[in-house]
Amino acid sequence: MPFIAPTADSREYLLNLRRLFGLRWAMLALMALLVMLVPGLLDIGLPQVVMLAIIAIGALLNALGHWYAGRRQSATANELCSQLIIDITTLSALIFFSGGATNPLVSLLLPPVAIAALALPRRQVMLIGVIAVAAYSVLMLFYLPLPIADATRATQLHLIGMWLTFTVSALLIGWIILRMSQLIRQRDAALATSREQALRDERVTAMGTLAAGAAHELGTPLATMALLAGELAQDARLPAEVRDDIDLLRRQIAACKEIISGLSRRAGAERLENTSLQPVDRWLDELRQKWHALRPQPGSRLVIGSDGPAPLIVADPRLEQALLNLLNNAANACPQPLLIRLAWSSSRIDIDIHDSGPGFPPEVLAICGRHKLPAHEGGCGVGLMLTCSAINQLGGTLHLSNPETGGALARIQLPIDSQ
């Protein structure tokens, strides 16, 4: 039989099925307690052996179902419906031996209907409702009466039983509805987050397309500048200090051409699957040196905060660009050397970038890369959004804060399993 991936509905049915098994344990324990205590406390004769046997069968079925559900990844509406039918059947059998419809506990046939109404499609809900009504109707005609000779005492016990049944039913239905409502709100929140992430990814994709086009168009003027700078470097009439500036200009042009070429490859034929694995400390130090080649000032200091061999990391271009964006933002905020701290554990890699500037503005901390910032001097306000989106795509998170010691702190947390 082909493998069918579990859907959101099938997983939800499985969760509801497991909750039903847990609730059934409590109900069976309560029924067993009543069967054992009622004859002695209220002087009412009950066929205890038969009723306890019914409860034992229900417990056995519940144990098997609970064990089977724990080994599965999904369930169907029909499975949940069949378990509710088992609950109605078990409760009807117990009520048959304890007074039938005259037993106030007959109202406990309502919670399975409430569960079905909240968790099942309309067809199964109608089926559960019909079975519950049919069971109640049969118990009005066929049952073993309770041996209570005193009519006044029987009426009092009936009223007390009705109060108890109403209380239990109200608590069960209230808890079920509250729990289901919480799950619905959580699902709606998760869907809203997914839609927001999809919109951010769409904007990022559009920006990537524009960046690829810009990279192609910038190739020609960069080649012209490289040619002119090369000709100037060969001019013997220029003084030595001008030659040094021209050499610096040629290195910067070469770095720009490398960035443009890399951007074109990433937008085109180059695949991320071809990236290599390397220790995270070496990868981060090489990236830091590459950044210094583009921005000699300010400096930076790399601190390793963990012992032992460094975990391997995929040299993903998205992660590299995200780190470069954070480094550039930190350098723009403060001309002092940056502190870069690397630490790892068995499941996570932490990369901190700490500058000594004025800290993040409140509006940046509020959105934390979820939306585009207003354009500002020296930028168009999308760098942080692109950085956060790239890190999220890799399964990591970005945390921004203003430490009490001053400055701004950007922390990237990456799960090792995703690398």
Phi, psi and omega in degrees: 000133182293150178285132178246120181294136180295137177265176179296320180294318181295323177292323178293320176299321179294317178299316179295325178295318179294323177294322179297320178297318178295319178294326181293326176302316180296318181293318179295321177296319179295317179296317179298320179296318180294318180298323182279331186262328186300314181302321181281321184282321186251001179056049178238125181283131178228146173287079189298321183298313181295315183293319177294328176294320177297317179296322179296319177297318177298321179294321179295314178298322180292320179296316179296316179296319179296318179295318181292320180294328179291343181261003185248164179250353181201169178210171181242165178296325180294325178293316177295321178297318180295324178292324176293324176295322176298319178299315180296319180295315180298313180295322179296321179295319178294320181290329178302320181273004182224040172107356177063221183293344176285346178281123181301338180292355178296339178290348177289359172286349182284318181306320176300325178293320179296318178298317180297319181297329182272334191240351187239160174294170188298321183297316179291326178297317178297321179296314179297318179298316179296318180294319179296317178294318179297319179296317178298318181295318179296320181291344174284337184254325185236119179188164173263116183291152176282136182280079178239111184279326183280114182293322180296315179294322178297321179294317179297316178296324180294318179295318178296319178295322177297319178297316180296317180295318178299318180297313180296316181296319180297317179295317181295310182295319178298316180294318181297313182294319179298315181295316180296321179296320177298318179295322179295318178295320178296320179294318178297320178295319179295321178294320178296319177296320179294319178296319179296319178295322179295321178295319178296317179296325178295318178295320179297319178298318178297319178296324178296321178296316178297321180295322178296318177296318178296322179298320179295318182287330181283347182299319183294308179297328177292321178296322178296315179297321179296321179294315180293320179296324177294320178294321178295324180295336180270359179281113183287346183281346183283143177290167185296320182293327177290321177300320178298318178296322179293321177299317177298318178298319179295321178295320179293320177296319178297320178295319177297318179296323178294319178297315180297317179296317178297321179295320179295319180295318182293327178280348184245247192277340185290133182251145181291339180293341183274358180291154186262160175264138177206158180302141186293328180292319178292319179298317182292321179293320177295321178294322178296318178294323177297321179293321179295331177294330178273326182228087181300331178239138359277173176279183178208160179229125180262125180242128177264118184259013181224155178259168177085177181294140181286143177291157179279146181223148176280128179284069184284128180301328179295319179292320178299315180294324178297316179294320178298322177298316180294320178296318179295319178298317180294320179293325178292330182280334185208130179281354181284158179303144180269152175253119177248120182243132179241131177216156179211159175228193181289342184233355188210151174242130179245130176235117180252137173237114187239124176245171182253024182279197184283354181095171180284138173295156181302323182293330177289317178296330183289318184266332176047050174081005180281335181226165178288137176276157175299148179299143182223177181295124177089002180193168182253005171086013183251353185299316182292322178296316179296321179298312181296319180296317180296318181293320178296322178297332179271006179085008181259184179224153177242126179241129177247139180203163174247099183298157178295335179284353179105164179082195180232144182233124173246122183241125175257127177242121182239129175288136181292329182297331182279350184276000000 
